[in-house]
Amino acid sequence: MRAQHPAFGPEERLLTQPDRSPIRVQWLGTAGFRIEFEKHVVLIDPYLTRASLAQCILGPVRSDTSAIARILPRADAILVGHTHFDHVLDVPDIARMTGATVYGSWSAARLCLAQGVAPERVHIVESGAGSAPNVVQSGPMRIRFLRSAHSGLIAGRAPFPGELEPSKGEPMRVERYRCGSVFTIEIEVGGRRLVHMGSARLVDDTPTGETDLLMLCTAGWRTSREFPERVVRAYAPRAVVLSHWDDFTRPIDQRARVLPAMGVGTLARRVEQQASHPRVGTTELLGAVIV
């Protein structure tokens, strides 16, 4: 282990592939990422508002549209892993402001439609039990939605379970943002494979082949049995960016602060020990790496 809290440098190139067009992966805080390849931009679980603790308690919570306009002026697609507020609150506003197409669960679709996103730009990717995962194409990116589950953060259970039922056009309290269905999201682009796990739970550890970059949720990883080892067996990552370890009640323009008991260093060490020479680390808030 190189450090208690391993970190990548700004715009650090994680893989040695100089002959390929770069994929820029920017961490937006919590489980959010912006992925750009040849000017095509896909967002995953973008949450820039970062409502204060008082706002979360007193509610309702509203999107910070000025932060959205400043940091995410354009997007082609938005992928929603699940519908807790720190994953989906900003999605309807980003979709309306950028014209992006939203892909997610029934809960994500209900929220976006209630908040004025055009129906033709809202796509439901849930599939029935035993059905093959849904696959969509966004520009050069082939995207697969694998059914997953949320980690048991509260007494072994996922917080705010169930389906989201939005109030039409009205802001909601944090607890109204029910989890909905949960997805692990796989992206194939430019000859590389990226995997996003927005919750630290793995429902199927069947090996899937080598992954160039794994965006791995930290929050609640200790509640999942042998989580680091099973994740490495499933995805064989060449590089790992750890996410969802930050205090997301701090403003987007402040330095990220680790939430207590996240175990970032321990998780990184166990991933490194299990995998074959992976690059494992974090980035600064709004920092990026290249794969």
The 8 nearest C-alpha neighbors of each residue, nearest first, counted from 0:
[[1, 2, 268, 3, 271, 267, 5, 264],
 [2, 0, 5, 3, 4, 268, 6, 264],
 [3, 1, 5, 4, 0, 264, 6, 268],
 [2, 4, 264, 5, 1, 0, 263, 265],
 [3, 5, 264, 2, 6, 263, 280, 281],
 [6, 4, 280, 2, 3, 281, 1, 264],
 [5, 7, 281, 280, 282, 4, 8, 279],
 [8, 6, 282, 280, 281, 11, 9, 5],
 [7, 9, 11, 10, 6, 282, 288, 283],
 [10, 8, 11, 286, 287, 7, 288, 282],
 [11, 9, 288, 287, 289, 8, 12, 286],
 [12, 10, 288, 8, 9, 289, 13, 7],
 [13, 11, 289, 14, 290, 288, 10, 15],
 [14, 12, 290, 289, 11, 238, 288, 15],
 [15, 13, 290, 12, 16, 289, 238, 211],
 [14, 16, 17, 13, 12, 290, 18, 19],
 [15, 17, 18, 19, 14, 290, 21, 20],
 [18, 16, 19, 15, 20, 21, 14, 12],
 [17, 19, 16, 20, 15, 21, 189, 14],
 [20, 18, 17, 16, 21, 189, 190, 22],
 [19, 21, 22, 18, 189, 37, 36, 17],
 [22, 20, 290, 19, 23, 289, 36, 37],
 [21, 23, 36, 290, 289, 35, 24, 20],
 [22, 24, 289, 35, 34, 288, 21, 25],
 [23, 25, 34, 287, 288, 33, 289, 22],
 [26, 24, 287, 33, 32, 286, 285, 27],
 [25, 27, 32, 285, 28, 286, 31, 287],
 [28, 26, 31, 285, 32, 284, 25, 45],
 [27, 29, 31, 26, 284, 30, 243, 245],
 [28, 30, 243, 31, 242, 245, 247, 244],
 [31, 29, 243, 197, 242, 28, 44, 216],
 [30, 32, 45, 44, 27, 43, 28, 29],
 [33, 31, 26, 43, 27, 25, 42, 34],
 [32, 34, 42, 25, 24, 41, 43, 26],
 [35, 33, 24, 41, 40, 23, 42, 32],
 [36, 34, 40, 23, 39, 22, 38, 41],
 [35, 37, 22, 39, 38, 21, 23, 40],
 [36, 38, 39, 35, 20, 21, 22, 40],
 [39, 37, 36, 35, 40, 75, 74, 34],
 [38, 40, 36, 35, 37, 75, 138, 41],
 [41, 39, 35, 74, 75, 34, 38, 42],
 [40, 42, 76, 34, 77, 75, 33, 74],
 [43, 41, 33, 77, 32, 78, 45, 34],
 [42, 44, 78, 32, 31, 45, 77, 79],
 [43, 45, 86, 31, 79, 87, 30, 46],
 [46, 44, 31, 43, 86, 42, 32, 47],
 [47, 45, 89, 86, 85, 48, 31, 44],
 [46, 48, 49, 251, 45, 66, 67, 27],
 [47, 49, 63, 62, 50, 46, 66, 89],
 [50, 48, 248, 247, 47, 250, 249, 51],
 [49, 51, 248, 48, 54, 55, 52, 60],
 [52, 50, 248, 54, 53, 55, 49, 249],
 [51, 53, 55, 54, 248, 56, 50, 249],
 [52, 54, 56, 51, 55, 57, 58, 50],
 [55, 53, 51, 58, 57, 52, 56, 50],
 [54, 56, 52, 58, 53, 57, 173, 51],
 [57, 55, 53, 54, 58, 52, 173, 172],
 [56, 58, 54, 55, 53, 59, 172, 52],
 [59, 57, 172, 60, 54, 55, 56, 173],
 [58, 60, 172, 171, 170, 57, 61, 173],
 [61, 59, 58, 172, 171, 170, 54, 55],
 [62, 60, 170, 63, 59, 88, 171, 48],
 [63, 61, 89, 48, 64, 88, 60, 92],
 [62, 64, 48, 65, 66, 67, 61, 47],
 [65, 63, 67, 66, 62, 68, 92, 48],
 [64, 66, 68, 67, 63, 69, 70, 62],
 [67, 65, 69, 64, 68, 63, 70, 47],
 [66, 68, 64, 71, 65, 70, 69, 63],
 [69, 67, 72, 65, 66, 71, 70, 64],
 [68, 70, 66, 67, 71, 65, 72, 64],
 [69, 71, 67, 68, 66, 72, 47, 65],
 [72, 70, 67, 73, 68, 69, 74, 93],
 [71, 73, 68, 70, 69, 97, 67, 74],
 [74, 72, 97, 71, 75, 40, 99, 98],
 [75, 73, 40, 99, 76, 97, 41, 42],
 [74, 76, 99, 40, 41, 100, 39, 73],
 [77, 75, 100, 99, 41, 74, 101, 42],
 [76, 78, 42, 101, 43, 41, 100, 102],
 [79, 77, 43, 102, 101, 42, 103, 44],
 [78, 80, 103, 44, 81, 43, 102, 77],
 [81, 79, 182, 181, 197, 44, 78, 183],
 [82, 80, 181, 79, 178, 180, 179, 83],
 [81, 83, 178, 87, 179, 86, 177, 107],
 [82, 84, 176, 178, 86, 85, 177, 81],
 [83, 85, 88, 87, 86, 176, 173, 82],
 [86, 84, 83, 46, 87, 88, 29, 49],
 [87, 85, 44, 84, 83, 46, 82, 45],
 [86, 88, 90, 84, 82, 89, 85, 44],
 [89, 87, 84, 90, 85, 86, 62, 46],
 [90, 88, 62, 92, 87, 46, 91, 93],
 [89, 91, 93, 87, 92, 88, 94, 45],
 [92, 90, 111, 94, 93, 89, 114, 95],
 [93, 91, 95, 94, 90, 89, 96, 64],
 [92, 94, 96, 90, 95, 91, 97, 89],
 [95, 93, 99, 91, 98, 92, 97, 96],
 [94, 96, 92, 98, 93, 97, 116, 91],
 [95, 97, 93, 94, 92, 98, 68, 72],
 [98, 96, 73, 99, 94, 95, 74, 93],
 [97, 99, 94, 95, 96, 100, 75, 74],
 [100, 98, 75, 76, 94, 97, 74, 101],
 [99, 101, 120, 76, 121, 77, 75, 94],
 [102, 100, 77, 121, 76, 120, 122, 78],
 [103, 101, 122, 78, 123, 77, 79, 121],
 [104, 102, 79, 123, 124, 107, 78, 101],
 [105, 103, 107, 106, 123, 125, 124, 180],
 [104, 106, 108, 107, 123, 109, 103, 125],
 [107, 105, 163, 109, 104, 108, 179, 162],
 [108, 106, 104, 110, 105, 103, 109, 82],
 [107, 109, 105, 111, 106, 110, 112, 121],
 [110, 108, 106, 112, 107, 111, 113, 105],
 [109, 111, 113, 107, 108, 112, 165, 114],
 [110, 112, 91, 114, 108, 116, 113, 109],
 [111, 113, 116, 115, 109, 114, 110, 108],
 [114, 112, 167, 110, 111, 115, 168, 109],
 [115, 113, 168, 111, 112, 116, 91, 110],
 [114, 116, 112, 113, 117, 111, 168, 91],
 [115, 117, 112, 111, 95, 114, 91, 118],
 [116, 118, 119, 120, 115, 112, 121, 95],
 [119, 117, 121, 120, 116, 112, 122, 111],
 [120, 118, 117, 121, 122, 100, 116, 101],
 [119, 121, 100, 118, 117, 101, 122, 116],
 [122, 120, 101, 118, 119, 100, 108, 102],
 [121, 123, 102, 101, 124, 120, 103, 108],
 [124, 122, 103, 104, 125, 102, 105, 108],
 [123, 125, 103, 133, 104, 102, 122, 126],
 [126, 124, 104, 123, 127, 133, 105, 103],
 [127, 125, 130, 124, 132, 133, 128, 131],
 [126, 128, 130, 129, 125, 131, 132, 146],
 [127, 129, 130, 126, 131, 146, 125, 132],
 [128, 130, 127, 131, 126, 132, 146, 145],
 [131, 129, 127, 128, 126, 132, 133, 125],
 [130, 132, 133, 129, 126, 127, 145, 128],
 [133, 131, 145, 144, 130, 134, 126, 143],
 [132, 134, 144, 124, 143, 131, 126, 135],
 [133, 135, 143, 142, 132, 144, 136, 141],
 [136, 134, 142, 141, 143, 137, 133, 140],
 [137, 135, 141, 140, 142, 138, 134, 139],
 [138, 136, 140, 139, 141, 135, 76, 142],
 [137, 139, 140, 136, 39, 141, 75, 40],
 [140, 138, 137, 188, 141, 136, 39, 189],
 [141, 139, 188, 137, 138, 136, 187, 142],
 [140, 142, 136, 187, 186, 135, 137, 188],
 [143, 141, 186, 135, 134, 185, 136, 140],
 [142, 144, 134, 185, 184, 133, 145, 186],
 [145, 143, 184, 133, 132, 182, 183, 134],
 [146, 144, 183, 182, 132, 184, 147, 143],
 [145, 147, 182, 181, 183, 144, 148, 132],
 [146, 148, 182, 181, 202, 183, 145, 201],
 [149, 147, 181, 200, 150, 202, 146, 201],
 [150, 148, 198, 157, 200, 151, 181, 199],
 [149, 151, 200, 199, 157, 152, 219, 198],
 [152, 150, 156, 155, 157, 153, 222, 149],
 [151, 153, 219, 157, 150, 155, 156, 154],
 [152, 154, 156, 155, 151, 157, 158, 150],
 [155, 153, 156, 152, 151, 157, 158, 222],
 [154, 156, 151, 153, 152, 157, 222, 150],
 [157, 155, 151, 153, 154, 152, 158, 150],
 [156, 158, 151, 152, 149, 150, 160, 153],
 [159, 157, 160, 153, 156, 152, 151, 178],
 [158, 160, 177, 178, 174, 157, 161, 176],
 [161, 159, 178, 177, 158, 157, 179, 162],
 [160, 162, 179, 177, 178, 163, 159, 180],
 [163, 161, 179, 177, 106, 164, 178, 160],
 [162, 164, 177, 106, 176, 165, 179, 161],
 [165, 163, 162, 166, 109, 106, 175, 110],
 [166, 164, 110, 167, 163, 113, 109, 171],
 [165, 167, 169, 168, 164, 113, 171, 170],
 [168, 166, 113, 169, 165, 114, 110, 112],
 [167, 169, 114, 113, 166, 170, 115, 165],
 [168, 170, 166, 167, 171, 114, 165, 113],
 [171, 169, 59, 61, 60, 168, 172, 166],
 [172, 170, 59, 60, 175, 169, 173, 166],
 [171, 173, 59, 58, 175, 174, 60, 170],
 [174, 172, 175, 176, 55, 84, 171, 60],
 [173, 175, 176, 172, 159, 177, 84, 171],
 [176, 174, 173, 172, 177, 171, 163, 164],
 [177, 175, 83, 84, 174, 173, 163, 82],
 [178, 176, 163, 159, 162, 160, 161, 175],
 [177, 179, 82, 83, 160, 81, 161, 159],
 [180, 178, 162, 161, 106, 177, 82, 81],
 [179, 181, 104, 81, 178, 182, 148, 146],
 [182, 180, 81, 147, 148, 80, 146, 179],
 [183, 181, 146, 80, 147, 145, 144, 184],
 [182, 184, 145, 196, 195, 147, 144, 146],
 [183, 185, 144, 195, 194, 143, 182, 145],
 [184, 186, 194, 143, 142, 193, 195, 144],
 [187, 185, 142, 193, 141, 192, 194, 140],
 [186, 188, 192, 141, 191, 140, 193, 142],
 [189, 187, 140, 191, 190, 139, 186, 141],
 [188, 190, 191, 187, 20, 19, 139, 36],
 [189, 191, 188, 187, 192, 19, 211, 20],
 [192, 190, 188, 189, 187, 211, 193, 210],
 [191, 193, 187, 210, 211, 186, 188, 194],
 [192, 194, 212, 186, 185, 211, 213, 210],
 [195, 193, 185, 213, 184, 214, 186, 212],
 [196, 194, 214, 184, 183, 213, 197, 185],
 [197, 195, 183, 215, 198, 216, 214, 194],
 [198, 196, 216, 30, 195, 80, 199, 215],
 [199, 197, 216, 149, 196, 200, 150, 218],
 [200, 198, 220, 216, 150, 219, 217, 218],
 [199, 201, 150, 198, 223, 149, 148, 202],
 [200, 202, 203, 204, 147, 199, 230, 148],
 [201, 203, 147, 200, 204, 148, 146, 205],
 [202, 204, 205, 201, 233, 147, 206, 229],
 [205, 203, 233, 229, 206, 230, 201, 232],
 [204, 206, 233, 203, 207, 232, 234, 229],
 [207, 205, 233, 208, 232, 204, 234, 235],
 [206, 208, 233, 234, 205, 209, 235, 210],
 [209, 207, 206, 234, 210, 235, 233, 236],
 [208, 210, 235, 234, 236, 211, 207, 237],
 [211, 209, 236, 192, 212, 234, 235, 193],
 [210, 212, 237, 192, 236, 193, 238, 191],
 [213, 211, 193, 238, 210, 239, 236, 237],
 [212, 214, 239, 194, 215, 193, 236, 195],
 [215, 213, 195, 240, 239, 241, 196, 194],
 [214, 216, 241, 196, 213, 242, 240, 195],
 [215, 217, 242, 197, 199, 243, 198, 196],
 [216, 218, 244, 243, 220, 242, 199, 219],
 [219, 217, 220, 243, 244, 216, 261, 199],
 [218, 220, 221, 152, 222, 199, 150, 217],
 [221, 219, 199, 222, 217, 223, 218, 226],
 [220, 222, 223, 219, 226, 224, 225, 218],
 [221, 223, 220, 219, 151, 224, 150, 152],
 [224, 222, 226, 221, 220, 200, 225, 150],
 [223, 225, 226, 222, 221, 229, 220, 200],
 [226, 224, 228, 227, 229, 223, 221, 230],
 [225, 227, 229, 224, 223, 228, 230, 220],
 [228, 226, 230, 270, 229, 225, 269, 231],
 [227, 229, 231, 230, 226, 225, 273, 232],
 [228, 230, 232, 226, 231, 227, 204, 225],
 [231, 229, 233, 227, 232, 228, 226, 234],
 [230, 232, 235, 228, 234, 233, 229, 274],
 [233, 231, 229, 230, 235, 234, 206, 228],
 [232, 234, 206, 204, 230, 205, 231, 207],
 [233, 235, 231, 236, 210, 207, 209, 232],
 [236, 234, 209, 231, 232, 210, 233, 208],
 [237, 235, 210, 238, 234, 211, 209, 213],
 [236, 238, 277, 211, 210, 212, 278, 235],
 [237, 239, 278, 212, 277, 236, 279, 211],
 [240, 238, 279, 213, 212, 214, 278, 241],
 [239, 241, 214, 280, 281, 279, 215, 213],
 [242, 240, 215, 281, 280, 214, 216, 239],
 [241, 243, 216, 244, 30, 215, 217, 29],
 [242, 244, 29, 30, 216, 217, 245, 218],
 [245, 243, 242, 217, 257, 218, 258, 261],
 [246, 244, 257, 256, 258, 243, 247, 255],
 [245, 247, 258, 248, 256, 257, 249, 255],
 [246, 248, 249, 49, 245, 29, 28, 250],
 [249, 247, 51, 49, 50, 246, 52, 250],
 [248, 250, 247, 246, 49, 51, 251, 253],
 [251, 249, 252, 253, 49, 248, 48, 247],
 [250, 252, 253, 47, 249, 49, 48, 284],
 [253, 251, 250, 254, 284, 249, 255, 285],
 [254, 252, 251, 250, 255, 249, 284, 256],
 [253, 255, 256, 284, 252, 283, 251, 249],
 [256, 254, 284, 245, 253, 257, 283, 246],
 [255, 257, 245, 246, 258, 254, 249, 244],
 [258, 256, 245, 244, 246, 259, 255, 261],
 [257, 259, 246, 245, 261, 244, 256, 260],
 [260, 258, 261, 257, 262, 246, 244, 245],
 [259, 261, 262, 258, 263, 257, 218, 219],
 [262, 260, 263, 259, 258, 244, 218, 217],
 [261, 263, 265, 260, 264, 266, 217, 259],
 [264, 262, 266, 261, 265, 267, 4, 217],
 [265, 263, 3, 4, 267, 266, 262, 268],
 [264, 266, 268, 262, 267, 263, 269, 3],
 [265, 267, 263, 269, 268, 264, 262, 270],
 [268, 266, 264, 270, 265, 269, 271, 279],
 [267, 269, 271, 265, 266, 270, 0, 264],
 [270, 268, 272, 266, 271, 267, 227, 273],
 [269, 271, 267, 273, 227, 268, 272, 274],
 [272, 270, 268, 274, 269, 273, 277, 267],
 [271, 273, 269, 270, 274, 268, 275, 276],
 [272, 274, 270, 271, 228, 269, 231, 275],
 [275, 273, 271, 272, 270, 231, 277, 276],
 [274, 276, 277, 273, 271, 272, 237, 235],
 [275, 277, 274, 278, 271, 237, 272, 238],
 [278, 276, 237, 238, 275, 279, 274, 271],
 [277, 279, 238, 239, 237, 276, 280, 13],
 [280, 278, 239, 238, 277, 240, 267, 271],
 [281, 279, 6, 5, 240, 7, 241, 239],
 [280, 282, 6, 241, 240, 7, 5, 283],
 [283, 281, 286, 7, 6, 284, 287, 26],
 [282, 284, 286, 285, 255, 281, 254, 26],
 [283, 285, 286, 255, 28, 27, 26, 282],
 [286, 284, 27, 26, 25, 283, 287, 28],
 [287, 285, 283, 284, 282, 25, 26, 9],
 [288, 286, 25, 10, 24, 26, 9, 285],
 [287, 289, 10, 11, 24, 12, 23, 25],
 [288, 290, 12, 23, 22, 11, 10, 13],
 [289, 22, 14, 13, 12, 21, 23, 288]]
